[in-house]
């Protein structure tokens, strides 16, 4: 794909925790009927706000990466009405160190070493406009490639589609999902995947344990259609699972939340409660639905409390929230102090101490001027205090 001088107060959160997973059943069956077990986790330690410099901006996605090969990490921002930016922690604040030469309407960003030179290169999804790849040469980003199509991409990711060890680029949005094959550092058109609704987000990972990266699509619900899993068998992607819930999904994120060796799926549902689906190597079974719809736009996993299992952050209308993972159950643990309209959450190690910080991207009034969604476009950064 995560500052100010006041300490944040931990907030007692409303019910937002999953019950125990349902009994085993085929993952393709209907969603279970279950009551949510209301529980509260032990609170996270105080999260400290860190200063961020720069103008107000609408950030739809953020991704942490390594621009110069030296810790700590940098973060790329997909902004609308402003150029894509890369920011670095200076020891006192998070500051912009690079801006793209053009102000595209950017929706997604992703890092990968495309040309095998040891530097991470930056891909950008635009809607409208062509997607772009900026090549990194010793910390300097220059435009290398623009997609020949104008599909209006909502998201993109890198995965090894062919199993040859090179990262390939996948883009998705209003048109077909497109796979751009990496041939010696140059992107060539590969296969495309048709789908029944607009793609709002992509995720990749080995869901069946065969060593190949599989592909998940979060569909917008226009028209109504469930999220989809495409299994990768030797570079051929085949539909393997469709969510039985056709509501709108804005974001999806994979992690092994219960430690069973299978990737599980968190889904941001802006019009409904967010969801957690348990993976079993064949598909996913619904384990939890958030009883409190919060217009969540993005979800992200990271081990915030250092107990070895991934916790979940939610970018939502209102304060950003972290759900703590205790034995595979997501329990309300922390809520930010600001009433924002958040679009992006991304975890990264901003200061090189080995612990994740949380960056939060918000909407600006130039994009959505309605009062209930006006957060001023502040970019926020939070971290655990030293020693926690």
N, C-alpha and C positions, 0 to 999 in steps of 0.2 A: 502495500500500500501503500496522532496522537495527537501565562505568567504575570504576576503583579505582587506587591509586597505583603499582601494580607494572607494569613493562613485561612484555608477553607475549613468551615465547620462541617463535620459529618452530619448527614441528614437522615433521619428515620424515614425510610422509604415506604410507599404503599406496596401492597401485595404485588409481587412480580416474580414469583418463584415457581419452578416446576415441581410437580409431584413426582412420584416414582415412575419410571418408565412403564408403559403398559406391558402386559404379558406378551410373550413372543407371538408373532403372527406374520403372515406374508407381508412384505413391505409394500406390495402393490394394492393392498386392500384399502377399504375406506378408513378415514380418520377415526380413532377411537373416541368413544364417549367417556369423558372422565372429568372429575372435579380437580381443580388445581389445589394442591396442598400449600396453604399459605405458611411461609416460614421466613425467618429473618436470620441472616448470617451475622457472625461477628464482624464488626465494622472493619474496613480497611484503615490503616494508619492515615493520618492527615495527609492529603495531597496538596503539595505546594504549587501555587501558580508561578510561572516563570515569564519574564518579559519577552514580548515579541514586537519587533519593529516593522514598519511599513504601512502602506495605506489601507483603508477599508477594502475588502475584497470579498467576492463570492467564490468560495472554494468548494468544488464539487467532489474532489478526491485528492488524497495526499498519499505519497509513497516514500518510505525511507530507503535510502541507498547509500552507496559509497562513491562519491565523485572523484576523490583524489587518492584513494588507497590508504588514507590515514584516519584513524579514529579521532573524533566521533563521527557518526553518520550525518549525512545531509538529508534534507527532505525536499521533494518536488511537489509543487502544488498545481493542480488543474484548475485554473481560474476562468471565469467568464467575464468578458469585457476588458480583461487585463491579460498580458502575456503570461504564459507558464513561467513559474519561478522556481529557483533552487535556493534554499535557505540553509545556513550553518549556525551552530551555536558558537558564540565567540567567547564564552566564559561569563558574559554578563547578560546577553540577550540573543534571541534568534534573529538573524539578519539575512537579507537577500544578498546573494553573491552572484547570481546570474538570472537574466531574463531573456526569454525567447525574443527574436527580432520582430515577430509579428504577434498581434493580439488576436488569437483565435478564440472561438467559443469552445473551450476545452472541457471535457467531461471525465477523462481518466488519464493516469500516468502510471508507468511501470518501468523498472530498471532491470537490465540484464546485460551480460557481457556478450554482445552479438558477434563481434569479430575475433574473440579469443585473445585479445591483447592484454587481458588482465584488468581493464577498466570497464566499469559499468556504463552502458549506454542508456539513453532515455527515449522511450516511446510515448506518444501523446495521442489520445483519442479526441477527435473534434466532431462537433455537431452544431451547425453544418461545417463543411470543409473537409479537405483531405486529412487523413491521419499522418503523423510525422515521426521520423526517427532522427534523433540527434546523436551523432557519434562523439564519443568522449576520447580525446587524445590528451593524456596527461593532465586532466582536469578542465580542459577547454571543450565545450559542447558546440558542435557545428552541425547544421542541417545536412543529413546524408540522403534521406529518402522521404518522399511524399506519396501516399497511395494514389493510384490512378483513378479510383472510384470516389464518389461523394455520397457514401451511404448514410451519413449521419450516425457516427459511432458513439454509443453511450458508455462503453467500457472496452478495455483491452487487457490482455495478460500474456505473459510468456510461459510456454510449456514446451517440453520436448515431444513434439507430435510423432516424430519418426523413430525415436529411440537411438539417434546417432550421437547424442551428447550435446547437440547444439540447441540453444533456445529458439523456438519458432514463435511467431506472433499470431495471436488470435484476436480478432476484433468483432464486435457485435453491436447492433443497434436497430435501425429501422429496416435495413436490408438483410440479406443472408449473413450468417456468421461466416467470416472468412478466415482461412488459415494461410498465413504467409510463411513459406518455408525458407529457412536460413540456409543459403548455399554459400559457404565461405565468407560469411559476413554480409552478403547481399540478400535482400528479401525478394522471393519469387512467389507469384500466385500459386497456391495449392488448392486443396479441396474447399468447398463451401457447403454449409449446412442450412437448409431451409427450415423455418419454424413458423408456428401459427400466430405469433404475436410479437410485438416489439421486445427486444432484449434490453433490459435495464442494467444487468450486471452479469459478470462471468466469474467462474472459479475453476481451478484445476487442481487435480491431485489423484493419487493412485487409490481409487475407492475399492477396487477388487483385489488388490494385493498381487497383481501379476507383473509389476515393474513398469507399466506404462502409465503415463499421465492421462487421466480421463477428464472430461469436460462437463461442467454444469452451467445451465442457462437459467437466470432469473428473469421471468417474463412479466411484462408490465400489466397483464390482465386486459389489454385492449387489442383484439378481442379476448374474451375469457379463455385462458389456457393455463395448465399447470406447469410449474418449473420442470426442467428436463435434465436427465443425465445421459450423456453419450459415452459409451465405453470405447476405449481405444484398444484395438487389437492390431498391432503391427502397423500403425499409422492410418487405419481405417476406423472412423468414428460411427458407431451404430447406436441408435436409441435403445437404452436399457431400462429406463424408469421414467415415469411421468407422475408428478405429484397429483394426488386426487383432489387437491384444493386449488381451484382455478383463480384465486384472488390475486391481486397485484403484489408483486415482489420487487423491492427496490435494491436489495443487496443480498448476497449469500457469502458465507465464509465456512471453510472446512477446518476441522480439528478433531482429534480424538478426545472428546470431552469426558468419557467414562473409563478410559484406560483399557479397553478391550481389544485394542489393535486395529479397529475399524474407524475410518473417518466419519464424523458426524457433521450435520449440516445445520448451521444457524441461518435463519432467513429474516430479513427486515421486511415487515409488512406495514406500509404507511397508512393503510385504511383499516387494518385489523390488528390483532395482537401478533407480536413477533412469535416465531416458531423455532423449536429445536426438533430435528429429525435424527433418530439413531440409525447409523449405518451398520449393515451386517455383511458387507462384501457383495451383496446382490442389488441392493437398493436402500431405501430409507423408510423407517416407520415413525410416525408422529409420536413424540414423547411429551411435548409441552407446548402450550399456547399461552402467551402472556395475556392475562385477563384485562390488562389496561392498555387499550390502543393509544399509542403516543406519537403517531405519525413518524415512526422511525425511518430514517433514510439510509443508514449504513450500520453494519455490525462488523466487529473485528475481535479476534482472539489474541490473548497474550497471558502469560503467567505473571500476573501483577503482584500476587502475594508470596511468590517464591515457594509454593508448596508442591510444585511439580505438575500441576494440571492447569489447563488454559482457562482463563476467566474471559468474560464477554463484555465489551463496551458497546453502547447504543448511542448513535447520533440521532437526536429526535427533536421534535418541537417542544421546547421547554429545556430544562437542564439536562446535560449529558449524564449518562448513568453507567455504572459498572455493576455487573452481576458476578458475584464470586462463585466459583465452582467448588463445591464441597462434595466429593464422592460422586460426581456426575450430576449433581443437582445444582441449578443456578439460583442463587439466593441474593436478594437485594443487599448491596454493601456500601455504595457511595453514589452521591449525586452532586453534580457541579453547582456552584453558587449562582450562575448566571442564567437568566431566562432568554435563551437564544433559540434561533431556528437553525439547528445543526444539520449539515449535509454530509460531513466527512469525519471519520475517526480513524486514526492510524497510530499504531504503537511502534516506537523505535527507541534506540539508545542514543539520546541526544548528547550526553556528556561523557560517554565511554566508561561508565561504571558497571556495565553489565546488567543493569536493571531497566525495564521498559518505562519510557515516558509516553504520555498520551497527548497527541495533537488533535485538536478539534477545529474543523473548518465550518464556517457559518455563512448564511445568506446575508447579502447587503440589500438595502432598500432599492437600489437601482434595478434589481432583478425582480423583487417581489415587494411592492411598496405598501401592502396591506399592514396595518399596525400590528396585528397579532403575529406577523412573521418578520418583523423588522428588528434585527439584532445588531445592526450597524456594521456587519461584515468583519467583526473582530476575529482574529485567529488566536486560539488559546492553546496553551501548553501547560501540562501538569506533570509533576513527578512526586515520587515518594521522598520523604525527608531522609537525610543521611542516617545510616544505621538501622533503617526499618526494613 
